[in-house]
Amino acid sequence: MALTGKSIEEKIYNFLYGRIKNAFGVSGLMGNLFAESGLVPTNLQNSFEKKLGYTDDTYTTSVDNGDYTNFVHDSAGYGLAQWTYWSRKENLLLFVRSRNQSIGDLESQLEFLYQELSTGYKAVLTKLKAAKSVREASDIVLTQYERPADQSESVKKKRASYGQKYFDKYAKTTGGKSSMGKTITTGFISATINGINVDSSIKCNADNYNSNASRNAAFVAMHYTGNSKDTARANANYFAGAGRNASAHFFVDDTEIRQSVALKDTAWGVGAKSYKHASCRNANCVNIEMCCTAGNYRISDKTKENAAYLCAYICNLLGITAAEVDTYVLRHYDVTGKNCPAQMAGSGNAEWAAFKARVKEILNGGASSGNSGSSSGTNGSFPATPFQVKVLVSDLNIRSNPSMGNNVKGQTGKGVFTITEVNDGWGKLKSGAGWIYLENKEYVTVLGSSSGSSQPAAPAKKSVEEVAKEVLMGDWGNGADRKKRLEAAGYNYAQVQAAVNRLCK
């Protein structure tokens, strides 16, 4: 069946929508394909062009006419999805040849991609068909289908932003509504934040906000109430009345945090006829109002501290890291230009810089007061080195130094690891592979002291044959990244690869 559309991207969208029937799923998938190949079906991985001495076109032609015979085993990413692992490249080659088409044929690659999803990645396809946001679909493709070494929050947001462009451009023809950020289905939170129980007993009048079953939020917008002196309770009471034409999710003062609007609903806090900010709007942000508790239209230090803790709590909910606060935590001033919060408005405002620094500090664990609710807790103290930890997730990043940033070397996989040094919540792997973050209990359990150098850094928990099967399913990545991850997890790379070769015979 011939592809339909005026451009390559439109043809890809129409083909995928015809199979997946979900604009969110299609757009999230396309955003990842764009990140991998720019939606160019003949794309040869850039780093291999010089190494192999080919361009996209000459590589494709040489594979097609048989002059180049190492397509399957050269480890070069190729095509829409940058297929890299030898068995997937072999399957692609056999598939297109069965259709008497070029290896770079767009329609053949799309058919092969869907065949992969329908057979080896059924769970991914099911989730794409049911996705309720571009971000949800994009994360699924990134972490369960493409599986690059860097799956950080910044990468997730970047790929979702690519997908959002396709959604905004094409979804109107196939149904759906625009979305961005993380899907929120939470209503009123039950949490203790900086020692204060969040109170939602006084709710906003339905006349003052938009009700949703769910929505997608990416930003936090900070405000001040602009009164001579007021309280969170007084503001909650005011917006419980009809006809206010405005609202906020939260009001904060020295002693109370009041939630007025459910997080899944759209508060009217940053609406305007024109905007300074490119993408923050009422629909995709959480609005927090700081009360003028100090009098004379000013916010007290205690209110700012409570607001910083609340802001950090919402950041955790939305997946905003400390490194991303400057991008996703905004003032009303940043969104529309309104002088709000007045004492924090304007460029280069030191008070606003201090507020954001406090939010970052709390997100990084520099918080003395315990918050409870959605948090699972942290590992706050560690035994003397060397000691062992159990990694509970398959994709914990290994970094070249003990800090966040663009320094990901690979991922651990699940298993037990020996830590030889601790630096600010980061643990150095005995294997020498790098550093892992130890403080998140959802990712890591501290087991206790190691008995010494005779213990391997990561004792293997599965047989070599079991791991080889996981390799064939794509669970351990490709090339040098796979080798690093296997060795970091305590497996002998040569033994695993030999088992893989046996299984493929």
C-alpha positions in Angstrom: 0.0 0.0 0.0 1.5 3.3 -1.1 2.3 5.9 1.6 0.1 9.0 1.7 1.2 12.6 2.5 3.0 15.5 1.0 6.2 15.2 3.0 8.2 12.4 4.6 7.1 13.3 8.1 3.4 13.4 7.0 3.8 10.0 5.3 5.3 8.6 8.5 2.6 10.1 10.6 -0.2 8.8 8.4 1.3 5.3 8.2 1.8 5.0 12.0 -1.5 6.5 12.8 -3.2 3.9 10.6 -1.6 1.2 12.7 -1.5 2.7 16.2 -4.7 4.8 16.1 -3.5 7.1 18.9 -2.1 10.6 18.1 -0.2 10.7 21.4 1.5 7.3 20.7 2.3 8.2 17.1 3.8 11.6 18.0 5.8 10.2 20.9 7.3 7.6 18.6 8.0 10.1 15.8 9.8 12.4 18.2 12.2 9.6 19.1 12.7 8.7 15.5 13.5 12.3 14.7 16.1 12.3 17.5 17.7 9.2 16.2 17.7 9.8 12.4 16.0 13.1 11.6 13.4 11.0 9.9 15.8 10.1 7.1 15.5 6.4 6.2 18.9 6.3 4.6 20.6 7.9 7.6 24.0 6.3 8.5 25.2 7.0 12.0 27.3 10.1 11.7 30.3 8.8 13.7 30.5 5.9 11.2 30.6 7.9 8.0 34.3 8.8 8.4 35.1 5.4 9.9 33.6 3.4 7.0 34.2 6.0 4.3 30.6 6.3 3.2 27.9 8.9 3.0 24.2 8.1 3.6 23.7 7.6 -0.1 26.8 5.7 -1.0 26.4 3.3 2.0 22.8 2.6 1.0 23.7 2.0 -2.6 26.7 -0.3 -1.7 24.5 -2.4 0.6 21.8 -2.6 -2.1 24.1 -3.7 -4.9 26.1 -6.1 -2.7 29.5 -4.2 -2.8 29.3 -3.7 1.0 28.8 -7.0 2.8 29.3 -6.1 6.5 25.9 -4.3 7.0 24.8 -6.8 9.6 27.9 -6.8 11.8 29.5 -3.3 11.4 27.7 -1.9 14.5 26.7 1.3 12.6 23.3 2.7 13.4 21.1 2.9 10.2 17.7 4.0 9.1 14.7 5.7 10.8 15.3 4.0 14.2 19.1 3.8 13.8 19.0 0.0 14.1 22.4 -1.0 15.4 22.4 -4.5 17.0 23.4 -7.2 14.5 20.3 -9.4 14.8 18.0 -6.4 14.3 20.0 -5.2 11.3 19.9 -8.7 9.8 16.2 -8.9 10.2 15.8 -5.5 8.6 18.0 -6.6 5.6 16.1 -9.8 5.1 12.8 -8.0 5.4 13.5 -5.4 2.7 15.0 -8.0 0.4 11.9 -10.1 0.7 10.1 -7.1 -0.7 12.7 -6.5 -3.4 13.2 -3.0 -2.0 16.2 -0.8 -1.1 17.5 -1.0 2.4 16.7 2.7 2.6 13.1 2.4 1.4 10.8 4.4 3.7 7.7 2.2 3.5 9.7 -1.0 4.0 11.4 0.5 7.1 8.0 1.6 8.5 6.5 -1.9 7.9 9.6 -3.5 9.6 9.4 -1.1 12.5 5.7 -2.0 13.1 6.6 -5.7 12.7 9.2 -5.3 15.5 6.7 -3.5 17.7 4.1 -6.2 17.1 6.4 -9.1 17.8 9.4 -8.3 20.0 8.0 -5.2 21.7 4.3 -6.0 22.2 4.2 -4.2 25.6 5.6 -1.1 24.0 2.9 -1.2 21.2 0.1 -1.7 23.7 1.3 1.3 25.8 1.5 3.5 22.7 -2.0 2.6 21.7 -3.2 3.6 25.2 -1.0 6.6 25.9 -2.7 9.8 27.1 0.0 12.3 26.4 3.0 12.8 24.1 5.4 12.7 27.0 4.0 9.4 28.2 4.4 7.8 24.8 7.8 9.4 24.2 9.2 8.1 27.5 8.0 4.6 26.6 9.8 4.6 23.3 13.0 6.1 24.8 13.3 3.7 27.7 11.7 0.5 26.3 12.4 0.5 22.6 15.3 2.8 21.6 17.1 2.5 25.0 20.1 4.9 24.4 22.7 5.2 27.2 21.4 8.7 28.2 17.8 8.5 29.4 18.0 11.5 31.7 15.1 13.8 32.4 16.5 16.4 30.0 16.7 13.9 27.2 13.1 12.8 27.9 11.9 16.4 27.8 13.8 17.1 24.6 12.4 14.1 22.8 8.9 14.8 24.0 9.2 18.3 22.7 10.0 16.9 19.2 7.0 14.7 19.4 4.8 17.6 20.6 5.6 19.4 17.3 4.2 16.5 15.3 1.2 16.3 17.6 0.4 20.0 17.2 0.9 19.8 13.5 -1.0 16.6 12.6 -3.3 15.6 15.6 -6.0 18.0 14.6 -6.6 15.8 11.5 -6.8 12.6 13.6 -8.4 13.7 16.9 -6.8 14.5 20.2 -5.9 17.6 22.2 -2.6 19.3 22.7 -0.5 18.3 25.6 3.0 18.7 27.1 4.8 17.7 30.2 3.9 15.0 32.6 0.3 13.5 32.8 -1.3 14.6 36.0 -4.3 12.7 37.4 -3.8 13.7 41.0 -6.5 15.7 42.6 -6.0 17.1 46.1 -2.7 16.0 47.7 -2.4 14.5 51.2 1.0 15.5 52.4 3.0 17.2 55.1 5.3 19.8 53.6 7.9 21.6 55.8 6.0 20.4 58.8 2.6 21.7 57.5 -0.3 19.5 56.6 -1.7 20.6 53.3 -5.3 21.7 53.8 -7.8 21.3 51.0 -11.0 21.8 53.0 -11.9 25.1 51.3 -12.2 24.4 47.5 -12.3 26.9 44.7 -15.7 27.6 43.1 -16.1 25.6 39.8 -16.9 29.0 38.1 -13.2 30.0 38.5 -11.2 27.1 36.8 -11.4 24.4 34.2 -12.2 20.9 35.3 -10.3 18.0 33.7 -10.1 14.3 34.0 -6.3 14.7 33.6 -3.9 17.2 32.1 -0.2 17.5 31.2 1.9 19.9 33.2 5.5 20.9 32.8 5.9 24.2 34.7 5.5 25.8 38.2 4.4 29.4 38.2 5.0 31.5 41.4 2.9 34.5 42.3 2.1 36.8 45.2 -1.4 37.8 46.3 -0.7 41.5 46.1 -2.7 42.5 49.2 -1.5 44.7 52.1 -1.5 41.7 54.5 -3.4 38.5 54.1 -3.5 34.7 54.8 -3.9 31.5 52.9 -7.2 30.8 54.5 -8.6 34.2 53.5 -7.6 33.7 49.9 -9.1 30.2 49.8 -12.3 31.6 51.1 -12.3 34.4 48.5 -11.9 32.0 45.6 -14.6 29.7 47.0 -17.0 32.4 45.7 -18.2 32.5 42.1 -17.2 35.1 39.4 -13.6 35.7 40.5 -12.3 35.0 36.9 -9.0 33.8 38.4 -7.6 31.0 40.7 -4.5 29.2 41.9 -3.8 25.7 42.9 -2.1 26.7 46.2 -2.0 29.6 48.7 0.9 29.7 51.2 1.5 31.8 54.3 3.6 31.5 57.5 1.7 28.6 59.0 -0.6 27.1 56.3 -0.6 25.6 52.8 -4.0 25.7 51.3 -4.9 23.8 48.1 -7.8 25.4 46.3 -7.8 23.7 42.9 -7.0 20.0 42.1 -3.7 19.5 40.3 -5.5 17.7 37.4 -7.6 20.8 36.9 -6.5 24.1 35.2 -6.3 27.1 37.5 -6.5 30.5 35.9 -3.2 32.1 37.1 -1.2 33.2 34.1 -3.8 33.9 31.4 -3.1 36.9 29.2 -3.7 38.3 25.7 0.0 38.1 25.0 2.9 36.2 26.5 6.6 36.6 27.1 7.2 32.9 27.6 7.1 30.6 24.5 5.1 27.7 26.0 4.0 28.1 29.7 0.3 28.6 29.9 -2.5 27.9 32.4 -3.1 24.5 30.8 0.4 23.2 31.6 1.5 24.8 34.8 0.8 24.6 38.6 0.1 28.0 40.1 1.4 28.8 43.6 0.4 32.1 45.4 2.6 33.4 48.2 0.6 35.5 50.6 1.7 39.0 51.6 2.3 38.0 55.2 4.9 40.6 56.1 2.5 43.5 55.5 3.0 46.4 53.0 2.5 44.0 50.1 5.5 41.9 51.0 6.2 38.2 51.5 7.7 37.1 54.7 10.8 34.9 54.9 8.8 32.1 56.5 6.2 32.2 53.7 9.0 32.1 51.1 10.5 29.1 52.9 7.2 27.2 53.0 6.6 28.1 49.3 10.1 26.8 48.4 9.3 23.4 50.0 5.9 23.3 48.2 7.6 24.2 44.9 10.2 21.4 45.4 7.4 19.0 46.2 5.6 19.9 42.9 8.9 19.7 41.0 9.3 16.1 42.2 5.8 15.4 41.1 6.4 16.8 37.7 9.9 15.2 37.3 11.7 18.6 37.4 15.3 18.2 38.7 17.4 20.8 40.5 19.3 21.3 37.3 16.0 22.1 35.5 14.6 24.6 38.0 15.8 27.6 36.0 13.9 26.4 33.0 10.6 25.1 34.5 10.1 27.1 37.7 8.9 30.6 36.6 7.4 33.8 38.0 4.2 35.2 36.7 6.5 38.0 35.5 8.4 35.5 33.3 5.2 34.2 31.6 3.3 37.4 30.9 5.4 40.3 32.1 3.1 41.1 35.0 4.9 42.6 38.0 4.3 39.5 40.1 5.6 38.6 42.6 6.5 42.3 42.9 9.5 41.9 45.2 10.9 39.1 42.9 10.1 40.7 39.5 12.5 42.1 36.9 15.7 40.7 35.3 18.6 39.9 37.6 16.4 40.0 40.7 18.5 38.7 43.6 15.5 37.7 45.8 14.2 35.5 42.9 17.6 33.9 42.4 17.8 33.1 46.1 14.3 31.5 46.0 15.2 29.3 43.2 18.5 28.4 44.9 16.6 27.3 47.9 14.3 25.1 45.8 17.3 23.5 44.2 18.9 22.9 47.6 15.7 21.2 48.8 15.6 19.0 45.7 19.2 18.1 46.2 18.5 16.9 49.8 19.5 20.1 51.6 16.2 20.1 53.6 16.1 19.8 57.4 12.4 19.5 57.7 10.8 16.2 56.7 8.2 16.1 53.9 5.8 13.2 53.7 3.2 12.2 51.2 4.5 11.0 47.8 8.1 10.7 48.8 9.5 7.2 49.5 12.5 8.6 51.5 16.2 8.7 51.0 19.3 6.9 52.1 20.8 9.5 54.4 23.8 7.8 55.9 26.2 5.1 54.7 28.5 2.6 56.4 32.2 2.7 56.2 33.6 1.9 52.7 33.8 -0.6 51.2 30.1 -1.5 51.4 27.5 -3.1 49.2 24.3 -1.8 47.7 21.5 -3.4 45.8 20.3 -1.6 42.6 16.6 -2.1 42.2 16.1 -0.7 38.7 17.6 -1.7 35.4 18.5 1.8 34.1 20.4 3.5 37.0 22.9 5.8 35.3 26.7 5.4 35.8 28.4 8.8 35.6 32.0 9.7 35.1 32.0 12.0 38.2 29.8 12.4 41.3 27.3 14.9 39.9 24.4 15.4 37.6 25.0 16.6 34.1 25.9 15.4 30.7 28.4 12.8 32.0 26.5 9.5 31.7 28.8 6.5 30.8 26.2 3.7 30.9 23.8 2.0 33.1 24.2 -0.6 35.8 21.3 -3.1 35.4 19.9 -4.7 38.5 22.3 -6.3 40.9 24.5 -6.0 43.9 27.5 -3.6 43.7 30.5 -2.7 45.9 31.0 0.9 46.7 34.6 2.0 47.5 34.1 5.8 48.0 31.2 8.1 48.9 31.0 11.8 47.7 27.9 13.9 48.5 25.5 11.0 48.1 27.3 9.4 45.2 29.0 6.1 45.3 32.1 5.0 43.3 31.8 1.5 41.8 34.6 -0.9 42.7 34.7 -2.0 39.1 35.9 1.5 38.1 33.0 2.0 35.8 32.1 5.3 37.5 29.7 6.7 40.1 26.0 6.0 40.9 23.6 8.0 43.0 22.9 6.3 46.3 20.3 8.4 48.1 17.1 7.5 46.3 15.6 4.4 48.1 13.4 3.7 45.1 16.6 2.9 43.1 19.1 1.7 45.7 19.1 -0.3 48.9 22.2 -0.1 51.2 23.1 -3.6 52.3 26.0 -3.0 54.6 29.8 -3.4 54.8 31.7 -5.5 52.3 33.9 -8.3 53.5 36.8 -7.2 51.4 38.5 -7.3 48.0 37.6 -10.9 47.3 34.0 -9.9 46.6 33.1 -9.0 43.0 31.7 -5.5 42.4 28.5 -6.9 41.0 27.8 -10.6 41.6 25.8 -12.1 38.8 22.2 -13.0 39.8 21.3 -14.8 36.6 22.9 -17.5 34.5 24.9 -16.5 31.4 22.3 -18.1 29.2 19.5 -15.9 30.8 21.6 -12.8 30.3 22.3 -13.7 26.7 18.5 -14.0 26.1 18.1 -10.5 27.6 20.8 -9.2 25.3 18.9 -10.6 22.3 15.8 -8.8 23.5 17.8 -5.5 23.6 17.8 -5.2 27.4 21.6 -4.5 27.7 22.0 -1.9 24.9 24.5 -2.2 22.0 28.2 -2.1 21.4 30.5 -0.5 23.9 27.6 0.5 26.1 26.5 -3.1 26.5 30.0 -4.2 27.4 30.3 -1.5 30.1 26.9 -2.4 31.5 27.5 -6.2 31.6 30.9 -5.7 33.2 29.6 -3.2 35.7 26.9 -5.7 36.7 29.5 -8.4 37.3 29.2 -10.5 34.1 32.0 -11.7 31.9 31.4 -10.0 28.6 33.1 -12.6 26.5 31.1 -15.4 28.1 27.8 -13.6 27.6 28.7 -12.8 23.9 29.6 -16.5 23.3 26.2 -17.5 24.7 24.5 -15.0 22.4 26.3 -16.4 19.4 25.2 -19.9 20.4 21.6 -18.9 20.7 21.7 -17.3 17.3 22.9 -20.4 15.5 
